[in-house]
Amino acid sequence: MDNRSGEQKIRVLVVDDSVLMSRQISNILTNAGGIEVVGRAKDGREALSMVNDLKPDVVTLDVEMPTMNGITALKHIMIKQATPAVMISALTTEGARATFDAFKFGAFDVVAKPSRREDVDLAVQKAEIVAKVKRAAGVSRERLRYIRIANSFHSSRKRGLGSPDDTTHFFVLGSGTGGHYTLLRILPALPENFSGVVVAVIQMAARYLELFVSFLGVHSQIPVVAGLAGKTVEKGVCYICSAEHCLSLGTNGAGQLFFRGATPSPTDPSAGNEGAVDVMFKTVAAAAGSRTVGVILSGVGRDGGAGLMEIKKHGGITVVQEINNCTDPTMPLAALEKGTVERILPDYQMANYFTRLA
C-alpha cells in the first residue's frame, strides 16, 4: 500500500520513443497535481538505467520502441527492481495481444495513448492515465511478479455446454482496477471440462473489453466471451463484464438466463445506482440461490460487499482474495468488515476450489 504523506508527490518515469508523446504524457501527469515526472527515457534500455538511478514510484511504458521495447524492459524491471508499471499503448486490435502480455510480466494496468482520433473525449483519456498512475503508486511491490502460464491452449471446446440447470454452480467475481492480473492467475487454470458458469465484473473501460477477452481466450481452456446486454448464459463459459455496463442477470421469454443492460445509466451519479459488482452479485444470487459463489478480488473501492450479503442470504458461498495476495486489498477488506465472508483464498488456489465445487 501507499505510505507516502499527503505532501509527498508520486515520482514517475515516463518511457516513450516519441518526444512529442513523452512530453504530452509528462504534461498530463504534472498538471494533475500530486505527481512529479522525475525523468523521461526514449527506449527500454535507457529506462532500465534510469529506474536504477531514480527509483521512481511508477513507470509508464510505451509498448513499441526501438532498441528495447516496453515488454522486454518490463521483464527486466520486475526482476531487478520491481516497480509498478502502467503500459501506455495505441491498443490497436493487432497490437492488443502484445500489450496485454504485459500483465503476465507484472504490469499493473494498460491504458490507451491520448489521441484525438479515439472515440473517447480527450479529457476522459487524460483522467484515465492519471487515475491509473495514482492507483499503481499504491500497490504492493511484492505482488508484482511474472505469471507462469502457457502462451496458448489448443482446446477442442470452443462453445458452451448448453443452458445452466439446477445443478450448475455460478462463480461471480468482482474486481477493481488492476484485476486483470488476478484473472490471469485464475481463468487459465480452469480445466477444459469445467461445467460451471463464471461471470467476472471488472473495473475496466468498456472500449478495452473485447481486446482483453480475446487475450484471455488464447490463454484459457474454456471459452471466454464478453458479457454484453442480450447475451444468453451457457455452462462451461467465462463471461467478462465491464463495470461501465453495470449488467444484471435476468430471464428472457424463453426461460433462458441472459445479461440485462442497466437503466438508468450507472455512470449518472444522480441516479443513485449500486455498484456494478453488487448489482451482478444480487441478481446471480436471485437466479442461482445456494449454487452461487461470490468472490471479491483485488481492487479499489467498496463495491461487492452488499452483494456478498445477498449471496449469503440465499445460501451461497462467499469468498474474498487473501489480503496479502492482493495488489490492492481495499475491496476485500471492505467485504470482510461486513462479516459475511466464509472463505479467504489466494488467487492461485481459486481455480482448484472452483473446479471441486463445479
N, C-alpha and C positions, 0 to 999 in steps of 0.2 A: 504493500500500500504506500501511498504518497505521504511522506513525513515532513515535507517542506512547510515552513511557516507561511503565513499569508503574504509576507513581504517578499519572499524569495521567488524569483521567476523560474519558469521551466526553460532549461537550456537545450536548444535544438540545433542539430547539424542537418543542413539541407544538402541533399546529393542529387544533382541533375546535370546532364551534359549540355543542356541548353542554358546559356547565360540568361536569356530572356525569361525562361520558365523558372529558373533558380531565383532570379530577382523577384518575380511575381509571387512565388510561394513564400519567400522571406518577408515580403511586404505584408502579405495576408496574415502571417503569424505575428509579426511585430506590431501591426496595427490593432490586433485583437486585444492586446494588453495581457500582462502576466506571462508573456513569453519573450525570450531573448534568443535570437539566432546567433549562435556563437561561431559559426563557420559555414562555408559553402564549398563543397567538393564537386569536381567536374566528372568524376567516374568512381567506380567501386574501389579501385586501388588507392586512390587518394583518400577516399573515405576511411579505409582501414587505418591509415596513419593518423588521420585527424580524430577518429574515435579514441585511439590510444592516447593521444596528446590532450584532447579537450575533455574527454569523459562526459559527453552530453547526457542529458536525461532521456532524450528521444532522438531518433534518426528518421528523417523522411528519405525514402529511397526510390529513385526512378527505376523502372524495371529494365528498359532497353538503354544501354550505354556502351560506348566503345571501351576497349582495353579490359574492363571487367564489369559485367552487368550487375544489376541490383540483386538478383537471386544469388549469384556467386558471392557477392560481398556480404549478403545477409548470413550465409552459411559460416563465413569466416568470423563475422562479428559475434555470432552466437557461441562459437567455440572459444574465441579468445577473450571476449569481454561482453557478455550478454547485455544487450541494450534494447529497450522497447523500440520496435521499428514499425512505421506506417508506410506501406508501399503506395506510391503515387503513380498511377498508370493511366494510359489512354483508355484501357478497358474495352478494347475492340473485341469482337467475337473471336477473331483469330488469335489474339494475344491473351485471352482470358485464362486459358489453362496454365500458361507460364506464370501469369500474375498470381493466380490462386495457389500455385505450387508454393508460394512464399509461406502459406500457413503451415505447411509441413516442416518448414525450417525455423519456425518460431515467430513469424511476423504477427504483430498484434491485430492489424487490420489493413484493409485495402481501401483506397479512395480514388475517385477519378480526378485526372488533372483538370484544373479550372479551364473552361473553354466556353466561348460564346456560341459555339456550334452545337452544344449539348441542348437537349430538350428540357433542361432544368435551368432555372434562374441562376445567374452567376453569383448572386448574394447567397443563395442556398448552398452552392458548391463551396464557397469560401467558409461558410459557417460549419459545414461538414468537416472540412480539413482541420479547422481549429478545434472542434469538439473531439475529434479522434486523437489528435496530438495530445490534448489535455488529459484525455482518459488513459492514453498509453503511458503517460508520465506516472500514473498511479498504480500500475500493475506490478505484481511480484516478479522480479527478475528470475527468481528460482524456477518459475513456471515456464520460462521461455526456453524451449529446447526442441530438438529435432524429433518429429513423429515418424517412427519407422512403419510405414505402410507401403503396400505394393504399389507400383506405378499404375497398374491397371488389372482388372479382373476380366476374365472371359466367361462370364456366367451365361449359361444357356437360357436362363429365365429372364425375359425382357418385360414380361407383363405381370399383373397381379394374379392372385389365386381365387378370384371371384368375390362376391359380396360377403361382408362380415356376417357371422351368425352369432347365436347366443353363447358360443364358446370362445369367441375371438377376444383377445386382450388388446386394449388400446393404450399405447405408450405415448403420452403427450408431454413434450419437452418445451420448456420456456427458457430463453437465454437472452442476455443483454448484448451490448456491443462487445466484440471480441469472442463471441460464442462460436465463431467458425472453427476455431482451434479445438474446442471441446467436441464439436460434432465430428471432427476428423478422427478423434480418439474413439468414438462410439460406433458410428454407422458402418465403416468398412469392416468392423469385427463381427457384424451380424451375419450368420450363415445363410447360404443360398436358400435353404428350406425354411427360413423364418416365416411364420404364418401370422404374426401379429400385425397390427396397424401402427405405424409410427407417424406422429404429427409433431413437427418441430416448428415452434414460433420463435423467430429470431429478430432482434433489433437490427435490421439492415434496410438500406434504401431499396424500394421495390424495383428500381431500374437495374439492380445488380442480381436480382433473384434468379433469372433464367441462366445467367452465366455461372453462378455458384452451383446451381442444381446440376448443370452439365458437368462441372468439375467433379462434384461428389459422385455422380453416376459412374464416372470412369473408375473410381476407387472403391465402389461398393458392389457387393454380391447380390443385393436386392435392388429392384427398380427404385430410383429416386426421381421424383417429379415435383413440379411447382404446385403448391396448394393455391388454387385460384377459385374465385367465385364461380359456382356452377359445376365444378368438377365432382364426380361421384367417387366414393371411397371404396377401395378394394383391400383385401387381405394381402399381407406379404409385401406391402409397398410403404416407402417412406415419403411423406409429403413435407416439403419445406415451405413455410409461410413467412412472408414479410410482415412484421408488426404494423407496417404502414397500412396494410389492407384490413387489419382488425377483423379477420374472418371468424365465423362461428360454425358449428356443426348442426345440421338440421336434416329433416327427412322430406324427400320430394313426393310428388303424387304417386310415384310407382313404389313407394316404400323404401327407396334407397337412401342411404346416408350421403350427404353432399355438403360442400362448403358454401356458406352463405356470405354475401358481402355485407359490410356494416352500413347501417342507416341510423342516424346521420353520420357524416364523415367523422372518423375518430381523430382527425387532425384539427378539428374545431374545438378549442378549449371550452367554449361556452356550452357545448353540447353535454358536458358532464359525463362523458363516456368512461367506462372502466378501461384498464389497460388491455392490450391485445392478448396477453397471456392469460389473464383472469377470464376474459370472455371465452377463449377456447377451452380452458380447463373446465369451466362450469357447464358448457354445452356438451362436451365429451362425457362428463360425469352423468349428465341427464340422459344421454343416449346409451352409454355402456355400463353405468352403475358400478357394481363391485369389480368389474373387469377393467376398470380404469387404473392406470399407473401414472400419476403425475410427478414430473421431475423438474425441479428448479436447478438450472445450471448457472455457471459463472455469468456475472453481468452487473450493470449499474441499475439502481432503482429498487422499487418495492413491488413491481408487478408480479403477480403469480401467487402471492400469499393467500389472498381471499379465495382464489380458485382452488388452492390445495385444501382449504377448509371444506369447500363444497364436495370435492372428491372424497374426502374422509367421511362426510355425512352420508354419501352414497355407498359407503363400504369399500371404497377403492384404496389403493396403496399410495402413500405419499413419500417422496424421496427428495433429498437435496444433495448436491455435489459437496463433497468434503471440503471444508473451508481452506485448508492448507493446500488443496489441489486446484484452487481457483486462480485465474489471473486477476479477477476482481470478485470478492466474496459478498458484495453488498446484497444482491438478490437472495442468495441462500440464507444469509444472516437475518434478513427481514422475515423470511418464511419461518426460520427457527424461533423467532420472537413470538410467533403466534401459537406455538406449542402443538402444531398439528403434524409434525414430521415424524414418520415411523422409521425411516432408514436414512443413513448417511453413507454415501459411497463415493470413492474416487472415480473419475471418468473412465479409467482403464478397466474397471470391474463391471461397468454398467451393461455392456453388450452380453456378457455371460449371464448376468442377472435377468435381463430381458428374455434371453433365449430359454432359460429354465422355466420362466413363467409362461411363455407362449407355447 
